Amino acid sequence: MDRRLFLAGAAALAAGCGRSAEGSRAESARASSRRDAEFGAIRATLGPGGRLGVAAVDTGSGRELGLDADSRYAMASTFKLPLAGFVLRLVEQDRLSLDEELPFGPADPLANSPTVEANRARGRLPIRQLAAAIVEVSDNSAANILLRRVGGPEALTRFIRACGDPVTRLDRFEMALNSNLPGDRRDTTSPSAMMGLARRLVVGDLLAEENRNRLTLWLEQSVPGPDRLKAGFPAPLWLVGHKTGTGANGNFNDVAIAWRSGKAPLVVACYQSGGTAELPARTAAHAAVARLVAEHFS
């Protein structure tokens, strides 16, 4: 082939590839701008001063999506997901037994403690039932009973650090941890950190398969907040397990793992704080986030 023809052809090919790459980058930028606008519209529904943090990942491709994903938000009851994981890890290390019964007294039943309240007369429950209760019905007394047994908030934070999460921290027991005071770093996480922690506990290999399955089942059977993230993933195409959290000053959270037939699961952490919105707008914002995430990773 004539060298001039070869070089001309190569130059044309390179120019075409350059235009293609530029077009791809431009389309990606437009898509990102659209998503930012959609997230912004959802955040606006929370009212003046409302904050919305989202982190989502497709565990198959590793692709991520987020908004204010590295800022701190109060965990509220979403801390119970890593607490359940910690309990299961201690069981694997033979430091706890699921059959061990933990006692509680008349002062233990806090607000929203249906499992402990129902067993007040018995005065004790096995760790297996307490751990299921903190995820499935967000039982506050069960969480405190388990926290005392595993070494308190400091021990849970050490476990979280060992899981590779340098951000999430638990400092207090229920119900004090729900205060969500401005600028208070206690009992906080970031959407990105909690997404990664949930991913490692439920989808990764930090826990043995038996305990991953056990934690997954508890999340799938979780009763609170069916109108939050879970509502945005269209059934029956999606199977969703999740853990909600609700605190003071507009703290309204959900962490979900969503499975699709034949595809790797998505993990989503969505946190709200501040704003003037009432409950219906806050639940609708979670559902809207889930729809946006599902569409992005479809």
C-alpha positions in Angstrom: 0.0 0.0 0.0 1.2 3.5 -0.8 2.5 5.1 2.4 0.6 8.3 1.7 -2.7 6.5 1.4 -1.9 4.5 4.5 -1.2 7.6 6.5 -4.2 9.4 5.1 -6.4 6.4 6.0 -5.0 6.2 9.5 -5.5 9.9 10.0 -9.1 9.7 8.9 -9.7 6.7 11.2 -8.1 8.6 14.1 -10.2 11.6 13.4 -13.3 9.4 13.4 -12.3 7.7 16.6 -11.7 11.1 18.1 -15.1 12.3 17.1 -16.6 9.1 18.5 -14.8 9.5 21.8 -15.8 13.2 22.0 -19.4 12.3 21.2 -19.3 9.6 24.0 -17.9 12.0 26.5 -20.5 14.6 25.5 -23.3 12.2 25.9 -21.9 11.0 29.3 -21.8 14.7 30.4 -25.4 15.3 29.3 -26.5 12.2 31.1 -24.7 13.2 34.3 -26.2 16.7 34.0 -29.7 15.2 33.7 -29.2 13.0 36.7 -27.9 15.9 38.8 -31.0 17.9 37.8 -33.2 15.0 38.7 -31.5 14.5 42.1 -31.7 18.3 42.6 -35.5 18.2 42.0 -35.9 15.4 44.5 -33.8 17.3 47.1 -36.0 20.4 46.5 -39.1 18.4 47.7 -37.5 18.3 51.2 -38.0 22.1 51.5 -35.5 24.8 52.5 -32.5 23.5 54.2 -33.2 19.9 53.2 -30.2 17.7 52.6 -30.2 14.5 50.5 -27.3 12.1 50.3 -27.3 9.1 47.9 -24.8 6.4 47.0 -25.6 3.5 44.8 -23.5 0.8 43.1 -24.1 -2.0 40.6 -22.1 -4.8 42.3 -21.6 -6.5 38.9 -20.0 -3.7 36.9 -18.8 -1.6 39.8 -20.5 1.5 38.3 -21.6 4.0 40.9 -24.0 6.9 41.2 -24.2 9.5 44.0 -25.3 12.8 45.3 -23.5 14.4 48.3 -22.3 10.9 48.9 -19.3 11.7 51.2 -21.0 14.1 53.6 -22.0 13.0 57.1 -25.6 12.1 58.0 -27.0 10.7 61.3 -27.5 7.0 61.0 -30.6 6.6 63.2 -31.6 2.9 63.0 -29.6 2.1 59.9 -26.8 1.3 62.4 -28.7 -1.9 63.1 -27.6 -3.4 59.8 -23.9 -3.4 60.7 -24.8 -4.4 64.3 -26.5 -7.5 63.0 -23.5 -8.2 60.8 -21.2 -7.8 63.8 -23.2 -10.2 65.8 -23.1 -12.8 63.0 -19.3 -12.3 62.7 -18.8 -12.9 66.4 -20.9 -16.1 66.1 -18.5 -17.2 63.3 -15.6 -16.6 65.6 -17.2 -18.6 68.4 -17.4 -15.6 70.6 -21.2 -15.7 70.6 -23.8 -18.3 70.1 -27.1 -17.6 68.4 -28.8 -19.8 71.0 -27.3 -17.8 74.0 -30.2 -16.1 75.8 -29.8 -12.5 77.0 -31.8 -11.1 79.9 -33.7 -7.8 80.1 -35.6 -6.1 82.8 -38.7 -4.0 83.2 -36.8 -0.8 82.1 -35.7 -2.3 78.8 -38.8 -2.0 76.6 -38.2 1.4 74.8 -40.5 2.9 72.2 -40.7 0.6 69.1 -39.6 -2.6 70.8 -42.3 -5.0 69.8 -40.3 -8.2 70.2 -38.9 -7.4 73.6 -42.3 -6.0 74.7 -44.0 -9.2 73.7 -41.6 -11.2 75.8 -41.5 -8.9 78.8 -42.8 -11.6 81.2 -40.2 -14.1 80.0 -37.4 -11.6 80.6 -34.9 -13.1 78.2 -34.5 -14.0 74.5 -31.9 -15.8 72.4 -29.4 -13.8 70.3 -30.9 -15.3 67.2 -34.3 -13.7 67.9 -32.9 -10.4 69.1 -30.7 -10.0 66.0 -33.6 -10.8 63.7 -35.7 -8.3 65.6 -33.3 -5.3 65.1 -33.5 -5.7 61.3 -37.0 -7.0 60.7 -38.9 -4.7 63.1 -36.1 -2.3 64.1 -36.5 -3.2 67.8 -34.8 -0.6 69.8 -34.5 -2.5 73.1 -33.1 -5.5 71.3 -30.4 -3.3 69.8 -29.4 -2.0 73.2 -29.3 -5.5 74.7 -27.1 -6.7 71.8 -24.9 -3.7 72.0 -24.3 -4.3 75.7 -23.4 -7.9 75.0 -20.9 -7.2 72.2 -19.0 -4.4 74.0 -21.0 -1.2 73.3 -20.9 1.4 70.5 -17.1 1.5 70.6 -16.8 -2.2 69.8 -19.2 -1.9 66.9 -17.2 1.0 65.6 -14.0 -1.1 65.8 -15.7 -3.8 63.8 -16.8 -1.3 61.2 -13.1 -0.1 60.9 -12.0 -3.7 60.5 -14.5 -3.9 57.6 -12.6 -1.2 55.8 -15.0 1.7 56.6 -13.1 4.7 58.1 -16.1 6.9 58.3 -19.1 5.3 60.1 -19.2 5.5 63.8 -21.5 4.7 66.7 -21.2 6.6 69.9 -24.4 6.2 71.8 -27.2 3.7 72.6 -30.9 4.0 71.6 -32.6 6.4 71.9 -30.0 9.1 72.3 -28.3 8.3 69.0 -31.3 9.8 67.1 -30.8 13.4 68.1 -29.3 14.5 64.7 -27.9 17.8 66.0 -26.3 20.2 63.4 -22.5 19.6 63.1 -22.6 16.6 65.5 -20.3 13.8 64.2 -21.6 11.2 66.7 -23.5 8.3 65.4 -23.0 9.3 61.7 -22.0 7.8 58.4 -21.8 8.9 54.8 -24.0 7.4 52.1 -20.9 6.2 50.3 -19.5 4.6 53.5 -22.8 2.9 54.4 -23.3 1.7 50.8 -19.8 0.1 50.9 -20.4 -1.5 54.4 -23.7 -2.9 53.4 -22.2 -4.3 50.2 -19.4 -6.0 52.0 -21.7 -7.5 54.6 -24.5 -8.7 52.3 -22.9 -9.3 48.9 -19.2 -9.6 49.8 -17.3 -12.3 51.7 -16.9 -10.8 55.1 -19.5 -13.3 56.4 -19.8 -17.0 55.7 -22.5 -17.8 53.1 -24.9 -19.2 55.8 -24.8 -15.9 57.7 -25.0 -13.8 54.5 -28.1 -15.6 53.7 -29.4 -15.2 57.2 -28.8 -11.4 57.1 -30.3 -11.2 53.6 -33.5 -12.9 54.8 -33.8 -10.5 57.7 -33.5 -7.6 55.4 -36.0 -9.0 52.9 -38.5 -9.5 55.8 -37.9 -6.0 57.2 -41.3 -4.4 58.0 -40.7 -0.7 58.5 -40.6 1.7 55.6 -42.1 -0.2 52.6 -42.9 3.2 51.1 -39.2 4.3 51.1 -36.6 2.9 48.7 -38.4 -0.4 48.3 -41.4 1.4 46.7 -39.3 2.7 43.9 -38.1 -0.6 42.6 -40.9 -2.1 40.5 -42.2 -5.4 41.7 -42.1 -8.3 40.8 -39.0 -7.6 38.7 -37.1 -6.6 41.8 -36.6 -8.3 45.2 -35.6 -5.7 47.8 -34.2 -6.1 51.3 -33.6 -2.9 53.3 -33.1 -1.2 56.7 -34.6 2.1 57.5 -33.7 4.7 60.1 -35.7 7.7 61.4 -34.4 10.4 63.7 -34.9 14.0 64.7 -34.6 17.1 62.6 -35.7 15.5 59.3 -33.4 12.5 59.6 -35.1 9.9 57.3 -33.0 7.1 55.9 -33.0 3.8 54.1 -30.3 1.3 53.0 -31.4 -1.2 50.4 -30.1 -4.2 48.4 -32.1 -4.8 45.3 -31.9 -8.0 43.2 -32.8 -8.4 39.6 -33.2 -11.7 37.8 -30.0 -12.8 36.2 -28.1 -9.7 37.2 -25.9 -8.6 40.1 -27.6 -6.7 42.9 -27.6 -3.0 43.4 -26.8 -1.5 46.8 -28.3 1.9 47.7 -27.9 4.2 50.7 -30.2 7.2 50.9 -30.1 9.7 53.8 -32.2 12.8 54.4 -31.7 15.6 57.0 -33.3 19.0 57.6 -35.9 20.7 55.5 -39.5 21.3 56.1 -41.1 18.5 54.3 -43.8 16.3 55.9 -43.7 12.5 55.9 -45.4 11.9 52.5 -42.9 14.0 50.7 -40.0 12.3 52.5 -41.2 8.8 51.6 -41.8 9.9 48.0 -38.3 11.3 47.8 -36.9 7.8 48.7 -39.1 6.1 46.1 -38.0 8.7 43.5 -34.3 8.0 44.3 -34.9 4.3 43.8 -36.6 4.8 40.5 -33.7 7.0 39.3 -31.2 4.4 40.4 -33.1 1.5 38.8 -33.3 3.5 35.5 -29.6 4.4 35.6 -28.5 0.8 36.0 -31.1 -0.8 33.8 
